[in-house]
Amino acid sequence: MPSKVYFATAKQHKLDANETLPIKLDKILQELKIDKRVKNESVCIKMHLGGNVGYSTIHPVFVRRVVQAVKDAGGRPFVTDTPGAVLTAHTRGYSQETLGCPIVSISGPDESFFYTLKKKYKNISEWKMSGAIHDATFLIDLAHVKGHPTCGFGGCFKNLALGGYAWPTRAQLHDTMHYDKYWFKEKCKDDAARKKIMDSCPWECIVRDKNDPKELHLHFDECNQCGRCLQVAPKGALKIAPVNFRSFQEACGIAVSLVLATFDKKKQVFINIAEHLTPVCDCFGFTGMPILPDIGIFGSDDIVAVEQATLDMIGKEELMEANIPGIMEIQKDAGHPFQQLHGPYKNPYIVVEEGEKRGLGSRKYQLIDISKKTLPKTKGHISAKHM
């Protein structure tokens, strides 16, 4: 049976507060029956609080409404994120006063509050799950949707996969991309050839390894798989292969499955707020121009379905090319808009596939528009005249 995903469009029919996203969020929370589900629960509201001068994270107005809904229903909410983001959250408008509940570091101020879980995946054998998430009894995954240079897309999965763990595991998640070998120095013994490979990359993704000048290191975040380096590399010396890019998303699928296993299935809610969609993650510490139109809000009890629906809706839009940073390159034939921006191997659907494979939900969904309205036709309107 398809999972229900409640949707509220960012578009307005009338110039009325009831047609705006904060009020529509209230309606989605009602459809998700928050008022009947959180009484006496310790409710972890996991979100990204951003950093530095970023201002496109979820606005405190939205967070406050989620917090208030939980409090009105008798729950005990707290907002949580990584220690660095929590430490400076007040500089971006997040405080206990503005949100209405405590803001706590997900693994403690010194990253020492975690539970170690054992599961082998490539370079990871231990997963240090954040104590704040582990000890909560109800989860609200409140995510800002944006592009992401590692996996193409950041939403509910990314919010939990990286934000749900202490620093050592967060670092190892990124290192999974280097597990499968991509540089073979024995096939490129000439330093001039190595330099030619490095110089071929417009994004400076390829650098010398700090421990061995004959080894080359690829920065996967900046790589958009343009293939320029492969055109100058000696045969077999360098690989730009899907497996390296896929590894991070597979690891994210595992990370989220471990987090959700600590909660009862009926005590999980997932909300994607798709507005001011920036090219890269909020952790970059700044806000760029939106590269896609505002879409709206998606809510579900199914993390797989909510991500699938969000990606499907975004996939109908076109990149706002005038807003793309000059250093980035659009590949029109790469697929989804996020792949066009970050490269074909950074397929944002991979993590959704991984989630379904691990029994976290279904990619089949029923999209329910909570407004139950369509934009009116202008038939019969008289053209305006300047007086």
N, C-alpha and C positions, 0 to 999 in steps of 0.2 A: 504494500500500500504506500502511495506517495506521502512524504512528510509534508506537513503544513508549514509554509513560510509566509508570514504576514509582511506586507509591503506597504510603505507610504511614500508616494512620489514627492519629490522636492518641488514639483510644479504647484502653483496656486490657481484656483478658479476665481477666488475673490480676494480683495485686499482686506483680509480679516485674520485676526490672530489664530482663529480656529483652523485656518488653512495652512498654518506654518508647521515646520518640522517638530518643534518642541511639543506642541499639542498632539500632533500625529504620533509622536513617541508615546505619549500617555495612552493613546488608544491601542497601540501595539502591546504595551505592558498589560493592559486590561485583557486583550485577547490571549496573552500568554498566562493569564490568571495568577499574576504575581501576588495579588491580594489574598489568594487562597493557599499559597504554597510556601511562604517564607516565615510563618509565625514561629517564634522561638528559635529560628535558625541563625547561625553565624554566617552571614552572607558576604562572600568575597566578590567584590566588583573589580575584576581585573581589567585594567585599561592601560594605555600608553600615555604617560604624562609629559612626554617630549623632553626637550632639553634646550639650553641656551636661549636663542631668540625665536624658537619655533612657536607659531601661533595657530597652526592648522590642525592641532590635535582636537579631540572632542571638547567642544566649548563647555565651560562649567554649568551653563544653563541646562544642558542635556543631562549631565551627570547628576546635578541636583535633583532633577525630576525622577531619575532612577532611584536615587538614595531615598527620596521622600516616599516613593511608592513602597519601598521595602519597610521603612519605618512605620508608615501608616498601617501596614499589614502585620506589624508586630515582630518584624525581623531586626537583626542587629547588623547593619551594614558597615563595611569598611572598604575603602578604595586602596588598591595596592599596585605597586610597580617596582622596578628595580631601584636599589638604594640611591644611585646618582640622580635619577629622575625625581625621586621623592624629596631628596635634599633641596632641590632648587624649584620644586613645584610651585611654591608661593610666588615666584617671580613671573610665572605665567598664568596667575589667577586662580590656582588650585590651593585651597586651604580648608581646614576643618570648618571654618566659618562660612565659606562660600559653598562648600559641597554639603555640609550638614552631617558629616561623619568623619571619623579618624582616617588619616592617610598613613599607611604603614609600609615599611620596606619589605619587599616580598621574601627576602631571605635574611632579614636583619640588617642593621646599618653596616656591619662589617662582613656580610655575606657568609656568616657562620651558622645561620639557622636554616638547616635543610635536612632532608631524609635521603639516605643513599639507597638507590634501587639498582639491582644488577640486571643488565640485559646487554648482550653483545651486539654491536653494530659497527662494523669497520673499525675506526679508531676509538670508539666509545665502548667501555665495558661497565662503567658506573654512571648513573644519572642522579645528580644532586638536586632533587625536587625541593622547591621552596617550601619552607615551613608554614608560611601564611596561607598558601593554597591548600597544602596537605591537611592542615588542622581545621579548615573551614568545613561547614556542613552543607552549604549551598553555594553554587557558582553562577555568577553572571559575567559572561565574557563580553565585554563592551569594547568593540574595536572600531578604530577609524580606518576606513578603506583608503589605500594609496598604492602606488607602484612600489616595487622593491628591487634593488639591483642584484640581489642574490637569487631570488626565486620569481621575480616578475611582479608579485602581488603580495600585499600584506592585508590580512583581515583577521577573522577569529582564530584560525589555525596559528598564524604567525604570532598573534598576541599571547597565546598560551605556550607555544613551543619554545620561544626564547624567553618570554617574560615569566614563565613558570619555573625557572631553574636558576640556581646560583651561578656565579660567573664562570667557574671552571667548565661546567657543562655547556654554557652558552658559547664559550670559545671553541670547545670541541665540536659543537654542531657545525660551526663554520669550517672547521678543519676537515670535515668529512669530504669536502670537495677536492682535497688534495690526496685522499687515500689512494685512489686509482692513478697509477703512474701516467704522466702525460709528456714528460721530457726524458729523452734518452741521449745522454751526453756522449756516449760512445759512438753515436752516429753523426756527431757534430763536433769534431776536434779542433776546428779552426775558430779562433776568437773573433776574427773579422766576420765570420758567418753568424756567430752568436750576436754580435753587435747589429748586424743587418736585420736579424729577426726582431731585436728589441726596437730598432728604429722604425720598423715597418708598422708598428701599432700606433695609431693616432691618439689612443687613450692612455698610452704608457702603462699598459696592463702587464707587460712582460719585463721583468727586471732580473738582475743577477741575484742568486741566492746569497744571503749574507754569510753563510758558512762555507760555500764552495763556489768560486767564480765561474767554474765550468758548468754549474747547474743553473738552470733558468727557473724562475718562479713566476707563476701566472696568478695575477689578481683577478679572480673570477667575478667579483662584484662589478668591476669596470668593463669586463669583456662582453661585447655584444655579438660574438661569434661571426664577425665580418669575414674572416678567413684571409686577411691580408698577410698575416704572419706565415700561414701555410704556403703561400705563394713563393716565399723566399727561403723557407727552411729546407735543409737537405732532407731527402726522402726518408721517412720513418723517424726523424729526430723529434718531431713535435706532433701531439695529437690535441685537437679540440673536439672532445667527444661528449655525447649526451650524458654518459654515465657520471661524469664529474659534477655536472650541473644538477642531475637528478638526485644525487646522494643527499644533498641538503634537504630536499623536500621529503625524501624517504625518512630521514632522521627526524624531521618535524612531525611526520605522521606517527612515529614511534613515541616521540616526546609527548604529544597530545594524548595518545592512547593511555600512557602511564598516568597522566594527570587525571583524565576523566574516570579512570578505574577507581580513583579514591572517592568518587561521588556516586550516590544513587542516581540511576538514569532519570528519575523524576525530579532531580534536584540540579538540573543543568539548563541554563538559558543562554542563547547566543544572539547577539545583536551586532549587526554591521551598519555603521553610519557612513554612507557613501556621499560625502560632500567635501568640497575643496580637495579633490584627488590630485595629490602632488606626485612628481616622478619617483621620489625615493622615500625611504622610511622616515618616520618622525624622529628617530634617534640621531639623525644627521644634525639636529640642533638648529635648523633654520627652516623657513617656509618659502617654497617657490610658488610660481604661478600655477593655477590648476591646469592640468593637461587633458582633462575630460570634463564634460558637463556634470553638474551635481545630479545625482540619481535619486537618492532618498534613503530610507531606512528599511532594513530587513531584520526580521526577528523570528526565531524558531527554537524549538527544543532539540533540533537536529543540526549539529555543526556542519555536517557534510552538505545537507540540503541548503542551508543558509549561504554557504560559500558558493555552491553551484549556482544558485539563483542570482547571487550578486554578480558573479562572473558572466553569467549569461546576459544579464541586463546591460552590463558595461560593454559586452561584446557587440552590442547593437550600435554603439556610438563610434564616432571618429575622433582621433586625436586632434587636439587644438594645436595645430602645428606652430602657430605664431607664438605659443607659450612654451614650447619645448626649449630647454636650455641649449645654447649654441654648441656645447661640447658633446651633446648627444646626437645620435644618428638614427633616423627613422628607416626601418626596413618594411616597406609597405606589404610585401608578400609573406611576412613572417607568421601571420595568424592573428591571434587575439591582439587587441590594441596594446596590452602590456608586453606581448612578445615583439610587436613592432618597435617598441621603445627599448626593450632590454635584450632582445635576441630570441631566435626561434627555440633554442634549447631551454630557455627559462619559461616553460609552459606553465601558466598559473594553475591549470587544472590537475597537475600531477599530484599535488598534496591532497586534493579532493579524492582522487582515485585511491591514494594511499589510505585515506581515512575510511573510505567505504570498504576497502580490502580488510581493514582491521576491525570491522564491525561497529564503527563509530556512528554510522548513519547511512542514509540512502541518497544517491544522486538524483533520484526521482522525487519530484516535489510538486505540490499544488500551491501556486502563488495566489494569495488572497489579498486583494487590494482593500485596505481597511477604509479608504475614503468612499468606495462604492460609487464614485462619480467619474465622469469623463469631462474633459474640457469642452465647453460649449462651442457650437459652430457659430460663425458670425453671419449666417444667412439672415437677410432682412435688415442688417445694419446699414445706416446711411453713412457714406464717406464723410469724414470730418472736413470742415472748411475753416481756413484761417479767417477770423473776423477782422 
